[in-house]
Amino acid sequence: MTVRRRALLAGLGAAGVAGAVACTPARPDSAPSPVAPGAGPPVAKVRAVTAAARATTLLVAYDLDADADPAVVLRDVHERLDDAPAIVSVGASLFDRHPGLARPRLLTAMPAFPADVLDERWCHGDVLVQTSGPGPVVSTGLRERWRMPGFHPPAPDGSVRNLFGFREGTGNPDVTDAPLIDSLLPVRRGDDEPAWCVGGSYQVVRLIQLATAIWDGETVAEQERVFGRRKETDAPLGAPDAGYATDPEGRLTALDAHIRRANPHTRESEAHRILRRSWSYRHPDAGEGQIFTCFQRDLEKGFVTVQRRLAGEALERYTLTFGGGYYFTLPDPSGDPSDFRGRTLVTRA
């Protein structure tokens, strides 16, 4: 363990997450599950996923009371949101407690990856509600599990930057490219998923503490080497659009640079792209850091594959993931007054 890593772990303990315990380790050697190509167009997408990211966000994870009816709870959550832009997702524990519900094929509890120190108090949840409003959804039958508000720090150039000073969202797929987004985000017919999942997406949340004091002590040149991009302009140090074949030894972009690990720009890596949305946070019990979220049609082909590539990256020395989870985002309702997010999940055909 590096000196930087030990300092970050010590800081995490001082911030009040000292009870962190590792969950079931990820299996880095397991192969992504194949998914059959979709046989038809997706339906009922989640509009809030591809909408422009708002300057603030609030994620609240809930567990259902033991005697709560999922149908009643999800309808109540939908009505309380009152058409506000929101993302409502369900976690693996909901299906553990209600085995009669059809579970998304790849939905499990988020495991601990090699560099994670997960604290159960900040992980998982039956239902996750993400809004840009001032407060959580208060619904009968729900108990709050964890809550994290996020924000975009002001930047002189108006860009969205993290607390390390680098731009966020670089490398995201173009949300205006409908065919591309349809191939990467929403579950489609023929994907070997329950019928209710069509139009929804797998969501990953990672709560990541950042060692900002250590980071700020590095030179800009070292920070740029770690990310693989210019801090001011966001320009890549190499030429990733052309791939890294011309830089096999990492003379321009270090072999362990974040952008090189996240997307090696090969023909195969195009299938592993995800749509990420991130915010910064400052919390009295969790220090300061980043709320990372991402969406994809296939959890294994998307986030899990990318995360395996990131193992051992240079940025790992300055970050510590302590919370979050895997979820499945409920498709938007049809528009019928009687419809609500999750109706097709909780209603038997």
C-alpha atoms as a printed R data frame, in Angstrom:
    type eleno elety resid chain resno       x       y       z
1   ATOM     1    CA   MET     A     1   0.000   0.000   0.000
2   ATOM     2    CA   THR     A     2   1.417   3.405  -0.986
3   ATOM     3    CA   VAL     A     3   1.935   6.313   1.398
4   ATOM     4    CA   ARG     A     4  -0.790   8.236  -0.452
5   ATOM     5    CA   ARG     A     5  -3.200   5.320  -0.078
6   ATOM     6    CA   ARG     A     6  -2.527   4.989   3.662
7   ATOM     7    CA   ALA     A     7  -3.077   8.728   4.096
8   ATOM     8    CA   LEU     A     8  -6.378   8.544   2.253
9   ATOM     9    CA   LEU     A     9  -7.561   5.614   4.348
10  ATOM    10    CA   ALA     A    10  -6.605   7.510   7.498
11  ATOM    11    CA   GLY     A    11  -8.526  10.517   6.256
12  ATOM    12    CA   LEU     A    12 -11.562   8.386   5.554
13  ATOM    13    CA   GLY     A    13 -11.508   7.117   9.092
14  ATOM    14    CA   ALA     A    14 -11.246  10.641  10.443
15  ATOM    15    CA   ALA     A    15 -14.219  11.653   8.301
16  ATOM    16    CA   GLY     A    16 -16.448   9.216  10.159
17  ATOM    17    CA   VAL     A    17 -16.492   6.209   7.827
18  ATOM    18    CA   ALA     A    18 -14.044   4.261   9.944
19  ATOM    19    CA   GLY     A    19 -16.454   1.335  10.140
20  ATOM    20    CA   ALA     A    20 -15.859   0.541   6.487
21  ATOM    21    CA   VAL     A    21 -15.653  -3.160   5.723
22  ATOM    22    CA   ALA     A    22 -14.922  -4.880   2.471
23  ATOM    23    CA   CYS     A    23 -17.897  -6.609   0.848
24  ATOM    24    CA   THR     A    24 -17.708  -9.673  -1.375
25  ATOM    25    CA   PRO     A    25 -14.695  -9.144  -3.658
26  ATOM    26    CA   ALA     A    26 -15.239  -8.685  -7.358
27  ATOM    27    CA   ARG     A    27 -14.068 -11.508  -9.563
28  ATOM    28    CA   PRO     A    28 -11.671  -9.788 -11.963
29  ATOM    29    CA   ASP     A    29 -11.157 -12.961 -13.944
30  ATOM    30    CA   SER     A    30 -14.817 -13.545 -14.743
31  ATOM    31    CA   ALA     A    31 -15.791 -12.941 -18.343
32  ATOM    32    CA   PRO     A    32 -18.553 -10.522 -19.347
33  ATOM    33    CA   SER     A    33 -21.845 -12.240 -20.051
34  ATOM    34    CA   PRO     A    34 -22.867 -12.207 -23.694
35  ATOM    35    CA   VAL     A    35 -26.103 -10.453 -24.592
36  ATOM    36    CA   ALA     A    36 -28.096 -11.295 -27.656
37  ATOM    37    CA   PRO     A    37 -28.637  -8.378 -30.032
38  ATOM    38    CA   GLY     A    38 -31.960  -6.622 -29.615
39  ATOM    39    CA   ALA     A    39 -34.754  -7.827 -31.850
40  ATOM    40    CA   GLY     A    40 -36.662  -4.578 -31.855
41  ATOM    41    CA   PRO     A    41 -36.578  -0.908 -30.881
42  ATOM    42    CA   PRO     A    42 -36.577   0.013 -27.192
43  ATOM    43    CA   VAL     A    43 -39.617   1.596 -25.608
44  ATOM    44    CA   ALA     A    44 -40.306   3.975 -22.736
45  ATOM    45    CA   LYS     A    45 -36.758   5.207 -22.153
46  ATOM    46    CA   VAL     A    46 -35.764   7.162 -19.070
47  ATOM    47    CA   ARG     A    47 -35.678  10.766 -20.273
48  ATOM    48    CA   ALA     A    48 -33.869  12.051 -17.188
49  ATOM    49    CA   VAL     A    49 -30.874   9.813 -17.953
50  ATOM    50    CA   THR     A    50 -29.976  11.548 -21.224
51  ATOM    51    CA   ALA     A    51 -31.164  15.030 -20.226
52  ATOM    52    CA   ALA     A    52 -28.535  17.680 -19.546
53  ATOM    53    CA   ALA     A    53 -27.014  17.142 -16.113
54  ATOM    54    CA   ARG     A    54 -28.293  19.612 -13.527
55  ATOM    55    CA   ALA     A    55 -25.973  21.661 -11.334
56  ATOM    56    CA   THR     A    56 -27.157  19.902  -8.168
57  ATOM    57    CA   THR     A    57 -28.431  16.444  -7.395
58  ATOM    58    CA   LEU     A    58 -29.651  14.398  -4.469
59  ATOM    59    CA   LEU     A    59 -29.420  10.624  -4.263
60  ATOM    60    CA   VAL     A    60 -31.401   8.877  -1.543
61  ATOM    61    CA   ALA     A    61 -31.419   5.101  -1.116
62  ATOM    62    CA   TYR     A    62 -34.281   3.457   0.770
63  ATOM    63    CA   ASP     A    63 -35.214   0.038   2.097
64  ATOM    64    CA   LEU     A    64 -38.824  -1.095   2.172
65  ATOM    65    CA   ASP     A    65 -40.445  -1.885   5.504
66  ATOM    66    CA   ALA     A    66 -40.907  -5.607   6.059
67  ATOM    67    CA   ASP     A    67 -44.660  -5.436   5.497
68  ATOM    68    CA   ALA     A    68 -44.579  -2.872   2.670
69  ATOM    69    CA   ASP     A    69 -46.136  -3.709  -0.690
70  ATOM    70    CA   PRO     A    70 -43.706  -2.788  -3.521
71  ATOM    71    CA   ALA     A    71 -46.610  -1.827  -5.793
72  ATOM    72    CA   VAL     A    72 -48.012   0.612  -3.230
73  ATOM    73    CA   VAL     A    73 -44.585   2.069  -2.473
74  ATOM    74    CA   LEU     A    74 -43.567   2.612  -6.117
75  ATOM    75    CA   ARG     A    75 -46.905   4.199  -6.972
76  ATOM    76    CA   ASP     A    76 -46.591   6.507  -3.971
77  ATOM    77    CA   VAL     A    77 -43.034   7.498  -4.908
78  ATOM    78    CA   HIS     A    78 -44.167   8.277  -8.446
79  ATOM    79    CA   GLU     A    79 -47.047  10.434  -7.258
80  ATOM    80    CA   ARG     A    80 -44.911  12.328  -4.761
81  ATOM    81    CA   LEU     A    81 -42.364  13.166  -7.454
82  ATOM    82    CA   ASP     A    82 -45.221  14.863  -9.332
83  ATOM    83    CA   ASP     A    83 -43.594  14.847 -12.799
84  ATOM    84    CA   ALA     A    84 -40.338  16.326 -11.452
85  ATOM    85    CA   PRO     A    85 -37.225  15.227 -13.391
86  ATOM    86    CA   ALA     A    86 -36.127  12.139 -11.498
87  ATOM    87    CA   ILE     A    87 -34.497   8.754 -11.845
88  ATOM    88    CA   VAL     A    88 -36.042   5.920  -9.854
89  ATOM    89    CA   SER     A    89 -34.110   2.674  -9.684
90  ATOM    90    CA   VAL     A    90 -34.387  -0.603  -7.805
91  ATOM    91    CA   GLY     A    91 -31.629  -2.610  -6.160
92  ATOM    92    CA   ALA     A    92 -30.944  -6.326  -5.885
93  ATOM    93    CA   SER     A    93 -32.154  -6.444  -2.276
94  ATOM    94    CA   LEU     A    94 -35.712  -5.623  -3.403
95  ATOM    95    CA   PHE     A    95 -35.765  -8.889  -5.366
96  ATOM    96    CA   ASP     A    96 -34.141 -10.790  -2.506
97  ATOM    97    CA   ARG     A    97 -36.986  -9.706  -0.228
98  ATOM    98    CA   HIS     A    98 -39.671 -10.173  -2.875
99  ATOM    99    CA   PRO     A    99 -38.636 -13.238  -4.887
100 ATOM   100    CA   GLY     A   100 -41.867 -13.177  -6.871
101 ATOM   101    CA   LEU     A   101 -40.653 -10.092  -8.771
102 ATOM   102    CA   ALA     A   102 -38.779 -10.693 -12.031
103 ATOM   103    CA   ARG     A   103 -35.160  -9.711 -11.368
104 ATOM   104    CA   PRO     A   104 -33.032  -8.096 -14.097
105 ATOM   105    CA   ARG     A   105 -30.599 -10.746 -15.281
106 ATOM   106    CA   LEU     A   106 -27.359  -8.971 -14.277
107 ATOM   107    CA   LEU     A   107 -28.555  -7.197 -11.134
108 ATOM   108    CA   THR     A   108 -26.598  -8.154  -8.019
109 ATOM   109    CA   ALA     A   109 -25.314  -6.307  -4.973
110 ATOM   110    CA   MET     A   110 -22.289  -4.239  -5.976
111 ATOM   111    CA   PRO     A   111 -19.121  -6.113  -4.950
112 ATOM   112    CA   ALA     A   112 -15.945  -4.555  -3.613
113 ATOM   113    CA   PHE     A   113 -13.367  -4.093  -6.354
114 ATOM   114    CA   PRO     A   114  -9.693  -4.520  -5.370
115 ATOM   115    CA   ALA     A   115  -9.112  -0.893  -4.270
116 ATOM   116    CA   ASP     A   116 -12.522  -0.378  -2.606
117 ATOM   117    CA   VAL     A   117 -13.244  -0.196   1.111
118 ATOM   118    CA   LEU     A   118 -17.030  -0.385   1.164
119 ATOM   119    CA   ASP     A   119 -19.072   0.681   4.173
120 ATOM   120    CA   GLU     A   120 -22.467  -1.062   4.274
121 ATOM   121    CA   ARG     A   121 -24.030   2.086   5.712
122 ATOM   122    CA   TRP     A   122 -23.343   3.805   2.381
123 ATOM   123    CA   CYS     A   123 -24.152   0.901   0.049
124 ATOM   124    CA   HIS     A   124 -27.084  -0.666  -1.778
125 ATOM   125    CA   GLY     A   125 -30.789  -0.126  -1.052
126 ATOM   126    CA   ASP     A   126 -34.121  -1.474  -2.332
127 ATOM   127    CA   VAL     A   127 -35.015   1.778  -4.091
128 ATOM   128    CA   LEU     A   128 -32.817   4.665  -5.226
129 ATOM   129    CA   VAL     A   129 -34.349   8.055  -6.033
130 ATOM   130    CA   GLN     A   130 -32.239  10.708  -7.742
131 ATOM   131    CA   THR     A   131 -33.640  14.221  -8.090
132 ATOM   132    CA   SER     A   132 -32.408  17.781  -8.316
133 ATOM   133    CA   GLY     A   133 -34.875  18.940  -5.664
134 ATOM   134    CA   PRO     A   134 -34.160  20.149  -2.134
135 ATOM   135    CA   GLY     A   135 -35.236  17.072  -0.204
136 ATOM   136    CA   PRO     A   136 -35.830  13.320  -0.343
137 ATOM   137    CA   VAL     A   137 -39.072  11.593  -1.188
138 ATOM   138    CA   VAL     A   138 -40.952  10.829   2.013
139 ATOM   139    CA   SER     A   139 -43.100   7.813   1.283
140 ATOM   140    CA   THR     A   140 -45.008   5.382   3.436
141 ATOM   141    CA   GLY     A   141 -43.266   2.041   3.682
142 ATOM   142    CA   LEU     A   142 -39.750   3.356   3.046
143 ATOM   143    CA   ARG     A   143 -36.815   3.754   5.443
144 ATOM   144    CA   GLU     A   144 -33.915   5.952   4.404
145 ATOM   145    CA   ARG     A   145 -30.667   3.980   4.089
146 ATOM   146    CA   TRP     A   146 -28.231   6.645   2.877
147 ATOM   147    CA   ARG     A   147 -28.349  10.084   1.313
148 ATOM   148    CA   MET     A   148 -25.773  12.103  -0.610
149 ATOM   149    CA   PRO     A   149 -26.265  15.558  -2.139
150 ATOM   150    CA   GLY     A   150 -24.009  16.634  -4.982
151 ATOM   151    CA   PHE     A   151 -23.045  19.779  -6.852
152 ATOM   152    CA   HIS     A   152 -20.948  21.031  -9.743
153 ATOM   153    CA   PRO     A   153 -18.198  23.364  -8.474
154 ATOM   154    CA   PRO     A   154 -18.153  26.753 -10.220
155 ATOM   155    CA   ALA     A   155 -15.514  26.974 -12.947
156 ATOM   156    CA   PRO     A   156 -14.281  30.181 -14.624
157 ATOM   157    CA   ASP     A   157 -14.890  28.735 -18.089
158 ATOM   158    CA   GLY     A   158 -18.365  27.445 -17.201
159 ATOM   159    CA   SER     A   159 -17.351  23.801 -17.665
160 ATOM   160    CA   VAL     A   160 -18.258  20.986 -15.281
161 ATOM   161    CA   ARG     A   161 -15.146  20.077 -13.285
162 ATOM   162    CA   ASN     A   162 -14.454  17.798 -10.352
163 ATOM   163    CA   LEU     A   163 -12.668  18.736  -7.139
164 ATOM   164    CA   PHE     A   164  -9.373  17.739  -8.760
165 ATOM   165    CA   GLY     A   165  -9.931  20.517 -11.295
166 ATOM   166    CA   PHE     A   166 -10.445  18.332 -14.385
167 ATOM   167    CA   ARG     A   167 -13.473  18.382 -16.663
168 ATOM   168    CA   GLU     A   168 -16.211  15.816 -16.154
169 ATOM   169    CA   GLY     A   169 -17.969  13.798 -18.831
170 ATOM   170    CA   THR     A   170 -15.151  13.798 -21.366
171 ATOM   171    CA   GLY     A   171 -15.531  10.772 -23.604
172 ATOM   172    CA   ASN     A   172 -19.268  10.373 -23.036
173 ATOM   173    CA   PRO     A   173 -21.263   9.135 -26.020
174 ATOM   174    CA   ASP     A   174 -23.199  11.863 -27.830
175 ATOM   175    CA   VAL     A   175 -26.703  11.845 -26.312
176 ATOM   176    CA   THR     A   176 -28.081  13.449 -29.488
177 ATOM   177    CA   ASP     A   177 -26.950  10.425 -31.517
178 ATOM   178    CA   ALA     A   178 -30.138   8.384 -31.117
179 ATOM   179    CA   PRO     A   179 -28.907   5.162 -32.785
180 ATOM   180    CA   LEU     A   180 -25.745   5.180 -30.663
181 ATOM   181    CA   ILE     A   181 -27.605   5.838 -27.411
182 ATOM   182    CA   ASP     A   182 -30.201   3.194 -28.277
183 ATOM   183    CA   SER     A   183 -27.406   0.653 -28.720
184 ATOM   184    CA   LEU     A   184 -25.613   1.524 -25.448
185 ATOM   185    CA   LEU     A   185 -28.209   2.478 -22.823
186 ATOM   186    CA   PRO     A   186 -31.732   1.016 -22.896
187 ATOM   187    CA   VAL     A   187 -32.458  -2.680 -22.594
188 ATOM   188    CA   ARG     A   188 -34.059  -3.911 -25.809
189 ATOM   189    CA   ARG     A   189 -36.375  -6.715 -26.755
190 ATOM   190    CA   GLY     A   190 -34.327  -9.855 -27.237
191 ATOM   191    CA   ASP     A   191 -31.795  -8.990 -24.509
192 ATOM   192    CA   ASP     A   192 -32.765 -11.989 -22.364
193 ATOM   193    CA   GLU     A   193 -34.251  -9.695 -19.717
194 ATOM   194    CA   PRO     A   194 -37.715  -9.639 -18.133
195 ATOM   195    CA   ALA     A   195 -40.201  -7.830 -20.364
196 ATOM   196    CA   TRP     A   196 -40.635  -4.976 -17.884
197 ATOM   197    CA   CYS     A   197 -36.943  -4.056 -18.217
198 ATOM   198    CA   VAL     A   198 -37.241  -2.972 -21.862
199 ATOM   199    CA   GLY     A   199 -36.417   0.738 -22.043
200 ATOM   200    CA   GLY     A   200 -34.697   0.803 -18.655
201 ATOM   201    CA   SER     A   201 -30.955   0.822 -17.947
202 ATOM   202    CA   TYR     A   202 -28.502  -0.550 -15.438
203 ATOM   203    CA   GLN     A   203 -27.285   2.211 -13.120
204 ATOM   204    CA   VAL     A   204 -24.067   2.183 -11.119
205 ATOM   205    CA   VAL     A   205 -23.402   4.585  -8.248
206 ATOM   206    CA   ARG     A   206 -19.944   4.975  -6.716
207 ATOM   207    CA   LEU     A   207 -19.313   7.255  -3.735
208 ATOM   208    CA   ILE     A   208 -15.631   8.140  -3.960
209 ATOM   209    CA   GLN     A   209 -13.621  10.089  -1.433
210 ATOM   210    CA   LEU     A   210 -10.893  12.213  -3.022
211 ATOM   211    CA   ALA     A   211  -7.551  12.965  -1.360
212 ATOM   212    CA   THR     A   212  -7.681  16.609  -2.408
213 ATOM   213    CA   ALA     A   213  -4.969  17.771  -0.001
214 ATOM   214    CA   ILE     A   214  -2.505  15.235  -1.399
215 ATOM   215    CA   TRP     A   215  -3.621  15.934  -4.971
216 ATOM   216    CA   ASP     A   216  -3.200  19.677  -4.593
217 ATOM   217    CA   GLY     A   217   0.390  19.076  -3.518
218 ATOM   218    CA   GLU     A   218   1.239  17.497  -6.884
219 ATOM   219    CA   THR     A   219   2.561  19.517  -9.807
220 ATOM   220    CA   VAL     A   220   0.175  20.218 -12.661
221 ATOM   221    CA   ALA     A   221   2.416  18.129 -14.907
222 ATOM   222    CA   GLU     A   222   2.007  15.117 -12.608
223 ATOM   223    CA   GLN     A   223  -1.751  15.644 -12.373
224 ATOM   224    CA   GLU     A   224  -1.948  15.728 -16.160
225 ATOM   225    CA   ARG     A   225   0.130  12.561 -16.396
226 ATOM   226    CA   VAL     A   226  -2.276  10.801 -14.025
227 ATOM   227    CA   PHE     A   227  -5.357  11.780 -16.054
228 ATOM   228    CA   GLY     A   228  -3.735  11.769 -19.495
229 ATOM   229    CA   ARG     A   229  -5.213  15.184 -20.308
230 ATOM   230    CA   ARG     A   230  -4.319  18.865 -20.076
231 ATOM   231    CA   LYS     A   231  -5.898  20.347 -16.985
232 ATOM   232    CA   GLU     A   232  -6.793  23.681 -18.542
233 ATOM   233    CA   THR     A   233  -7.966  22.687 -22.000
234 ATOM   234    CA   ASP     A   234  -8.899  19.009 -21.487
235 ATOM   235    CA   ALA     A   235  -6.878  18.132 -24.582
236 ATOM   236    CA   PRO     A   236  -5.441  14.607 -24.488
237 ATOM   237    CA   LEU     A   237  -1.675  14.304 -24.061
238 ATOM   238    CA   GLY     A   238  -1.611  11.840 -26.946
239 ATOM   239    CA   ALA     A   239  -4.042  11.184 -29.775
240 ATOM   240    CA   PRO     A   240  -6.663   8.772 -28.365
241 ATOM   241    CA   ASP     A   241  -9.042   9.140 -31.294
242 ATOM   242    CA   ALA     A   242  -6.440   7.328 -33.368
243 ATOM   243    CA   GLY     A   243  -5.825   4.790 -30.618
244 ATOM   244    CA   TYR     A   244  -2.627   4.185 -28.693
245 ATOM   245    CA   ALA     A   245  -0.894   1.883 -31.180
246 ATOM   246    CA   THR     A   246   1.548   4.690 -32.014
247 ATOM   247    CA   ASP     A   247   2.444   5.115 -28.333
248 ATOM   248    CA   PRO     A   248   3.041   1.546 -27.134
249 ATOM   249    CA   GLU     A   249   5.498   2.517 -24.395
250 ATOM   250    CA   GLY     A   250   3.376   5.331 -22.958
251 ATOM   251    CA   ARG     A   251   5.741   8.164 -23.810
252 ATOM   252    CA   LEU     A   252   2.857  10.573 -24.544
253 ATOM   253    CA   THR     A   253   0.038   9.032 -22.529
254 ATOM   254    CA   ALA     A   254   1.234   6.967 -19.580
255 ATOM   255    CA   LEU     A   255   0.240   3.302 -19.615
256 ATOM   256    CA   ASP     A   256  -1.559   3.783 -16.287
257 ATOM   257    CA   ALA     A   257  -3.206   7.121 -17.203
258 ATOM   258    CA   HIS     A   258  -6.918   7.287 -16.446
259 ATOM   259    CA   ILE     A   259  -8.131   7.970 -19.977
260 ATOM   260    CA   ARG     A   260  -5.959   5.239 -21.470
261 ATOM   261    CA   ARG     A   261  -7.250   2.629 -19.025
262 ATOM   262    CA   ALA     A   262 -10.869   3.791 -19.197
263 ATOM   263    CA   ASN     A   263 -11.029   3.684 -22.984
264 ATOM   264    CA   PRO     A   264  -8.108   2.170 -24.899
265 ATOM   265    CA   HIS     A   265  -9.794   3.228 -28.157
266 ATOM   266    CA   THR     A   266  -9.782  -0.158 -29.792
267 ATOM   267    CA   ARG     A   267 -12.543  -1.542 -31.956
268 ATOM   268    CA   GLU     A   268 -13.561  -3.848 -29.107
269 ATOM   269    CA   SER     A   269 -13.713  -1.097 -26.486
270 ATOM   270    CA   GLU     A   270 -16.440   0.784 -28.365
271 ATOM   271    CA   ALA     A   271 -18.944  -1.836 -27.159
272 ATOM   272    CA   HIS     A   272 -18.034  -1.029 -23.540
273 ATOM   273    CA   ARG     A   273 -18.933   2.668 -23.558
274 ATOM   274    CA   ILE     A   274 -21.119   4.047 -20.784
275 ATOM   275    CA   LEU     A   275 -22.933   7.307 -20.118
276 ATOM   276    CA   ARG     A   276 -21.520   8.819 -16.957
277 ATOM   277    CA   ARG     A   277 -22.907  11.615 -14.815
278 ATOM   278    CA   SER     A   278 -20.846  12.869 -11.882
279 ATOM   279    CA   TRP     A   279 -21.134  15.466  -9.148
280 ATOM   280    CA   SER     A   280 -18.878  16.609  -6.339
281 ATOM   281    CA   TYR     A   281 -19.871  16.296  -2.702
282 ATOM   282    CA   ARG     A   282 -18.846  17.614   0.715
283 ATOM   283    CA   HIS     A   283 -20.311  15.729   3.644
284 ATOM   284    CA   PRO     A   284 -19.567  15.932   7.387
285 ATOM   285    CA   ASP     A   285 -19.475  12.126   7.659
286 ATOM   286    CA   ALA     A   286 -17.686  11.320   4.397
287 ATOM   287    CA   GLY     A   287 -15.238  14.127   3.704
288 ATOM   288    CA   GLU     A   288 -15.242  15.407   0.141
289 ATOM   289    CA   GLY     A   289 -15.231  13.609  -3.136
290 ATOM   290    CA   GLN     A   290 -17.258  12.533  -6.118
291 ATOM   291    CA   ILE     A   291 -20.620  10.943  -6.789
292 ATOM   292    CA   PHE     A   292 -20.038   8.835  -9.879
293 ATOM   293    CA   THR     A   293 -23.061   7.458 -11.705
294 ATOM   294    CA   CYS     A   294 -23.253   5.694 -15.029
295 ATOM   295    CA   PHE     A   295 -25.840   4.008 -17.206
296 ATOM   296    CA   GLN     A   296 -25.587   1.142 -19.653
297 ATOM   297    CA   ARG     A   297 -27.622  -1.528 -21.368
298 ATOM   298    CA   ASP     A   298 -25.404  -4.332 -20.075
299 ATOM   299    CA   LEU     A   299 -23.728  -4.027 -16.670
300 ATOM   300    CA   GLU     A   300 -20.961  -6.524 -17.461
301 ATOM   301    CA   LYS     A   301 -20.109  -5.100 -20.881
302 ATOM   302    CA   GLY     A   302 -20.266  -1.540 -19.531
303 ATOM   303    CA   PHE     A   303 -19.106  -0.520 -16.083
304 ATOM   304    CA   VAL     A   304 -17.686  -3.851 -14.910
305 ATOM   305    CA   THR     A   305 -15.415  -4.214 -17.937
306 ATOM   306    CA   VAL     A   306 -14.225  -0.604 -17.656
307 ATOM   307    CA   GLN     A   307 -13.626  -0.956 -13.911
308 ATOM   308    CA   ARG     A   308 -11.485  -4.036 -14.444
309 ATOM   309    CA   ARG     A   309  -9.348  -2.067 -16.895
310 ATOM   310    CA   LEU     A   310  -8.908   0.717 -14.320
311 ATOM   311    CA   ALA     A   311  -7.385  -1.609 -11.704
312 ATOM   312    CA   GLY     A   312  -3.957  -0.259 -10.821
313 ATOM   313    CA   GLU     A   313  -4.382   3.057 -12.653
314 ATOM   314    CA   ALA     A   314  -2.363   6.030 -11.394
315 ATOM   315    CA   LEU     A   315  -5.506   7.846 -10.204
316 ATOM   316    CA   GLU     A   316  -6.217   5.031  -7.755
317 ATOM   317    CA   ARG     A   317  -3.637   6.480  -5.358
318 ATOM   318    CA   TYR     A   318  -5.809   9.538  -4.762
319 ATOM   319    CA   THR     A   319  -9.281   7.958  -4.514
320 ATOM   320    CA   LEU     A   320 -11.182   5.616  -2.224
321 ATOM   321    CA   THR     A   321 -14.599   4.187  -3.078
322 ATOM   322    CA   PHE     A   322 -16.616   3.599   0.086
323 ATOM   323    CA   GLY     A   323 -20.231   3.386  -1.052
324 ATOM   324    CA   GLY     A   324 -22.814   3.171  -3.801
325 ATOM   325    CA   GLY     A   325 -24.441   0.219  -5.494
326 ATOM   326    CA   TYR     A   326 -25.842  -1.463  -8.578
327 ATOM   327    CA   TYR     A   327 -29.412  -0.619  -9.558
328 ATOM   328    CA   PHE     A   328 -31.835  -0.957 -12.447
329 ATOM   329    CA   THR     A   329 -33.508   2.259 -13.577
330 ATOM   330    CA   LEU     A   330 -37.253   1.950 -14.089
331 ATOM   331    CA   PRO     A   331 -38.518   3.011 -17.530
332 ATOM   332    CA   ASP     A   332 -40.641   6.140 -17.681
333 ATOM   333    CA   PRO     A   333 -44.401   5.547 -17.505
334 ATOM   334    CA   SER     A   334 -46.462   5.575 -20.674
335 ATOM   335    CA   GLY     A   335 -48.249   8.847 -19.926
336 ATOM   336    CA   ASP     A   336 -51.528   7.182 -19.026
337 ATOM   337    CA   PRO     A   337 -52.816   8.736 -15.758
338 ATOM   338    CA   SER     A   338 -53.002   5.300 -14.156
339 ATOM   339    CA   ASP     A   339 -49.428   4.392 -15.042
340 ATOM   340    CA   PHE     A   340 -46.398   4.840 -12.781
341 ATOM   341    CA   ARG     A   341 -42.699   3.958 -12.736
342 ATOM   342    CA   GLY     A   342 -42.403   0.271 -11.972
343 ATOM   343    CA   ARG     A   343 -46.016  -0.673 -12.706
344 ATOM   344    CA   THR     A   344 -45.002  -3.400 -15.150
345 ATOM   345    CA   LEU     A   345 -42.512  -4.726 -12.587
346 ATOM   346    CA   VAL     A   346 -45.065  -5.164  -9.806
347 ATOM   347    CA   THR     A   347 -48.110  -6.049 -11.919
348 ATOM   348    CA   ARG     A   348 -48.446  -9.607 -13.079
349 ATOM   349    CA   ALA     A   349 -49.487 -10.050 -16.709
